[in-house]
Amino acid sequence: MPIRARLALFASLLLLLSTVFLTAAAFYVAREIINDQINLRLSVIANDRQKLLLAYVSQQHERVALVASRTRLRQLLADYQSGTSQQEAMLTGTRKILLDALDSTEGFLTVSITDPDGIIVTSTDTSMLDRDVSDTGAFQNGREEAYFSPPFFDGLQWRSTVSAPATASDQTHLGVAIVAIKIDRMVVYMSDYQGLGKTGEVLVGIPDAQGQFGYLFPPRHDSQLQQGRLANDVAMKKAIEGTRDFFTAKDYRGSETLVASAPLGYRDWGMIAKIDTREALAPITRLANWLVAMGGLTLLIGLVFAYVVARRVARPIRELTRSANLMATGEVSSDSRAFQFANDEVGDLAMAFATMRTQLAQQHDRLTQQAMMDRRQRESVEQLTTELKSSLESEQRSRQNVEQLLQGIRTAVDTLATATQNLKSVAATQVRTIQNQLVGVTETGSTVAEVTAAAQQTSQHASQVEQSSREAASIGQTGRGSIEQAKEAMHGVQSQFEETVTHVLSLAQRAQEIGSIIAVVNDIAEQTNVLALNAAVEASRAGEAGRGFAVVATEVKRLAQQSKESAQEIHRILTKTIHATQTSIESAERGHGAITVASDVIDDAAATIDRLAAIINDAATNASRILASTAQQASAMTQIQQAMGGVEQSSNDAMQASQDCDRAVLDLDRLGQELKQLMGATKPAPIGATADAGVPIGEKEKPGNQPSKSATD
């Protein structure tokens, strides 16, 4: 896989992991923030409903207790129970009091009084007289303290029963006051869904003796559940048990909801405020979709940017690799395409590599020219050697001729008496031949001298080639040192990058700690805001006396809002800082990957230079061998030159001998003439004797060419 593809893939994977991590982290943090906000909102709504309900129930308790504590009513009941008063008088007096209370108190439907045994003895509704209510919760719970019975719907309206004990001045139990009331305000409180969206609601649960429980009012989405028993409602069970919590649970519809549970504060009633998880986390869902879209777009942009950067980073490295491969195959000609990148470590490496390659190319050119000159000199030496061999063969043939001539002279001496004329001719021929041979030996000696000079020059060139090879090997070692320095520089840069990443990570950690502190400040501001809201509610209830406190609560709320806004502004700045820190970490990691790849390329270049140095060393060894061979050749040519000097000296000696022989032949010829004259004076010579004198030496053995007997004598 090309390095640019690997770099792009690495950067893409890193960007993908970063995007996924940041998206997941943002989703998680946003979900936690939304959960906290929902918890706060549900808790505030539940607290508000709790205060309203408790205030309403307490108000009804007070109203019914006020009716039961009327002095005239208690006196009439005490007289009736003690027997000092008749029932008619008691009914007349008590009904007047009860009707007055019914008319003067809004929301009362009927008012009844029981005796200590639970029998209604007086009532604004005469149909209820003498009814036994001893088994009802209103009577049983109202004997000791005021009691608000669970509401119910009578087909027309929502109503409830409130009871309170009626006691004499001596704390004697006289009975229970039971009042049926309309609870329209309570229904309005429980039907207020402001701030709860489309699925949120506040529910109040009441337990029964069997450990089950039902809802005080029908739920928002199912009006038939008021009388039902929902033992599997975990949220309401926790609220009835007195647990304050915020969690996720399934409601009566089977839908997953976010629930804030708390005890109502009245007997063992519980309250929950809930909202569907889907609706509550709808902003998170939209945020997740937006983050996924932005992450995909970021990934695409990052992929394109990573590919462009990787291609730009890998281009000089690819050119360096191509140049190194060409050098490995022996092609060291200059190529500047890989060396047009500067201002970074790769550019410095490329320039050093270019310098080394230029020097190697120049050295290669010098070696090539020197090799061509050596080849031409070898060809000249071979040609001269061939000519020398031809001259030596000619000289060998001449030597054989001389030997034959000497043999002929010996034969001629034996036949001196009869072959003086032939010897004279042969002596003249020998003189001319030796002169020609001497000329050839002289020319051969000159040629050998030139060949010797060429061999010495070849030896000098071979010595220069060897020196150039040694210089090339030294340059290769220098290039190796440059590569090592570049490698050390790259390692230094890599260490700096790692230290930078460590500092940036530490900065990101400090930013996260500041974010946690800001979250605490934001939470404190929210709680302060809630406290200010509650203080304002209490101040409004206090009326004129709480006006100053309301002003203080308003200022506290304004300060809490300013603290919240400041915390949000700090959080926004901190988010940008964390994002910039993360971007720096990503850039540093990409730079770290590029440096690692550049170090690998430097290692490959070092290996290539090592191989090139080995090749240059081999060339130096071969040049040394050529130098030794040329030295041997020059020594051999010197010996040949010395031998040719000996041959020339021998030829001069032979020439001198031939001249001496010629003089001797002349003397012999003269002597022969004198002998001939003497012989002629004594006896005329045969005709054939003179003719025999001109017979060539090579034909002396043929029949008819033998010297005559008279000549021999």
Summary of the structure (lengths in Angstrom):
residues: 713
radius of gyration: 67.0
end to end distance: 112.4
largest distance: 234.0
contacts: 2184
relative contact order: 0.08
helix: 73%
strand: 10%
